[in-house]
């Protein structure tokens, strides 16, 4: 039986009329911010399905921006997110598009960070405030924010995954779930590992020094 929490039964404490369009949207913004790894300063947010057609009336736009600002779903300032974003130098453009065979409450972030980092994140609000991240930079993933998560960009070669898992085992980090996707054989691949323990900076630095590892980031779970 998979891990569950009270959010699965009741949904999170939130501000707004809809858990999917408000609380879920805030959490999607927060997760996109975590994946970017720094303060976002600009980008494009593409809304799909019901997010595109009814999201504005439910406050989805404000909720997504609030999440990018690091707010929680119960933050009373969500209604002021546009003003706060302007004050902090965050400039985002909203657009709509058909993102394909994804959940109706889906959004794609194309974000630029204060220190120059850039990332594309596709995610869905699947009900009750729960979310799932489906893509990072066009790589397929499945991140729900319930566990500490390690994301590694690597070369798709034999032995790279084994080196990573051996280093985690040596550090007594237990892997709860793992997914590897790749562009094509021998090209770049993305490894996503949900773990039972937090990945600290010292371990992250060791992972980054492994051969054929291009990038490694640790994403803390959502609250």
Secondary structure, 3 states (H helix, E strand, C coil): CCCCCHHHHHCCCCCCCCHHHHHHHHHHHHHHHHHHCCCEEEEEEEEEHHHHHHHHHHCHHHHHHHHHCCCCCCCCCHHHHHHHHHHHCCEEEEEECCCCCCCCCEEEEEEEECCCCEEEEEEEEEECCEEEEEEECCEEEEECCCCEEEEEEEECCCCHHHHHHHHHHHCCCCEEEEEEEECCCCCEEEEEEEECCCCCHHHHHHHHCCCCEEEEEEECCCC
